[in-house]
Amino acid sequence: MIDYAAAPSLEEREESHHWQDLRDIFDRLFYSSHNTRLVCGSEEPVYLPADAECAHHRVIFARGYFASALHEISHWCIAGPQRRKCEDYGYWYRPDGRSPQEQTQFEQVEARPQGLEWIFARACGFPFRVSVDNLNGSAGDSGPFKERVLAEARRLLEAGLAPRAQCLTVALADFYGQPFPRAKDFRRDQLDL
């Protein structure tokens, strides 16, 4: 179980969790069934559907960061079949440096993926941190966004995870020796560390 009172630094978290393990689990579960692979990229994460140059779909995460991989996987688990045919699932995205209005749009679509990311992180025994992803723009008050992320994590668990998310959560909890996440174990104070 995660000791939130003694949350490790990003460097310590990344040292104890290796993206290669996550890639192997993801590929074992979803390569044959969904023709999709988890790929370590460089700067910006992106989802690329299969095309003339690559026969499989790619969930590409940033710079070998375990947290980035969990986040990109959460987007993939939420995207339906039609969305998975589009680059970056066909969603609007404006990088770091968003205006207050753009940041509000970003947070509206990010609460659910970050709620699912938190569930995956919990299944890995990996501390989760909410990301407003706007260091060079107006992030505003992150409190309401944290509340939405918490509500989404609880809602997803109470409703029952969708099949891909359920399958992955079970595999992660098994691999990392963690209990399956429960809605009641997610608290607002855990997002303020």
N, C-alpha and C positions, 0 to 999 in steps of 0.2 A: 504494500500500500504506500502511497505517496505521503511523505511528511511535508505538508505545506508550510509548516513553521520554519523548516530548514531548507527552503527551496534552493537548489544548486544554481550556479551561474550558467549562462548559455554554453560556455565552453565545457563545463562539467557535465551538463545534460547531453551534449552532443558526443562526448567521449564515451559515455556509458550506453548509448544507443546508436547502432550503426545502420546507416541507410541501406547498406547491402542486405542486411537481414530483412528489412522492410520490403525491398525490391524482390527478394526471393519469395517471400510470403505472398506478395501481390501477384507475381507472375505465376506461382503455383496455383493460385485460386482463379485467376482471370485470363491468363494468356490463351488457354485452349477454349474456354467457354465464351470469351468476349473479344478475342483477338487483340488484347490490350496489354501493353507493357508499361512498367514504371521505369522512367529514364532519368538519370542524373544529368542536369543541364548546367549552364553557366549562370548568366545574370538573371534573366526574367523567366519565371515559370510560364508554361503554356500547355494547352492540350491540342494535339494535332491528330486529326483522323487519318486513317490509312489513305494513301494516295499512290500515284504512279511510281514514286520513288521509294515508298516504304509500305510494305504489305500489311503492317499492323498499326493499330492506334497507339498513340504515345501520350502518357501523362508525364510531362516533363517538369521536374521540380528544380529549385535553385541551389546551385553550388554544393550539393552534397549535404544540405541541411536536413536533418531528420524531421524537424518541425515543418519545413516547407513541403516535404514529401507527404506528411500527414494532411496538411492543408489541401494540397492539390488532389489527393485521393478523395477527400471529402467532397470536393466539387464533382469529381467523376461519379461518386456514388449517388449523388443527388440528380445528376443530369439524366434525363430520359433518353430513349433510343434516338429520337430526332435530334436532340441537342448534341448527342455524341457523334453526329455526322458533320458538325460544324467546328471550325477552328475556334478554340476557347469557348466552345459550347454556344457560340453565337451571341454571347453577352457583351454588353457595353463595358469597357474598362478604360479608365484614365489613370495613368500611373501617378506616383507620388507627386504632390504639388497641387492637389485638388482644391477648388474653391469651397466655401462652406456648403453651397447648394450641391455641388458634386460629391462632397463628403457625405452628405445626407443620403444621396442616391446609393453611394457605395455601401453605407452601413445597412441600408434596407435590404440589399441583396446578400450581404455577407453574414448576417446573424445566423442563418440556418447552417451554412457551411462551417462556420466557426463553432457552432454548437456540436455538430457532428465531429469536427476535428477534436474537440475537447473529449468526447466519448472515446475516440480512438486513442488519444493520448492517455486517458485513464486506463484503458485496456493494456497499454504498454508500460504503465508505471512511469510515464513521462510527464513532467509538469507542463501545464498548458498556460499560455499567456494570450490574452485577447490582443489582436492587432488592428489598429485603426489605419495602418499602412499609409500614413500621410505625414511623414516627418518634415517635408518641405512645404507643407500647406497648412490649412486650418483644420486641425483635428477636433477642436472644440472640447466639450465636456464628454468624456468617454463613459461616464456613469450610466446614462440611458442605454448606450450600446451594450455595455456589459450586462445590463438587465435583460436585454433581448437575447443575447447569446446564452445566458443562463436559462431563460424560458424555453429557448429552442432545444437545448440539450435535454432538459427535463421532458419536454413535449415529445421529442423523438423517442425517448426511452419508454415513456408511458404509453404511447401509441403502438410501440413495437417497431423496431428498425426494419427498413426495407431489406429485401433479401441480400443484395450485395453488401450493404453496410453490416447486416447481422452476421453474415459469413465471415467478413473480415474481422469484426470485433471479437468473435469467438476465437478465430485463429490467433489474433494478437494476444488476447488474454491467456490463451493456452501457451504460446511461445514464451511470453514474459512472466508467466506464473502469477497472473493477477486475477482477481475475481471479476466476473462480468459486471460492468458498470450498472448501477441502479440510480434511478432518478433522485431518490432521497439523499444520495451521497454528494450531489452537486449543490454547492452553496455559493452565494454571492461573495462572501469574504475571501474565497479562494482565488478570485479574479483580481484582487488588489495587491498581490505580492510582486 
